[in-house]
């Protein structure tokens, strides 16, 4: 696993959920319009579609 240093204001710990042909992570509505970065911290489930 690599190590990343990111300066920010808040962290949300969540799960990626399937949606249509992709996936999403929910964040608070107050983040609407903000720049965000998503960092994967575990390997995807082997039974997930890519």
Number of C-alpha atoms within 10 A of each C-alpha: 7 4 6 7 5 7 6 8 5 7 8 10 7 9 10 12 10 12 9 6 7 10 11 11 13 11 13 7 7 7 10 9 7 6 6 12 6 7 7 8 9 7 7 11 7 7 6 7 9 8
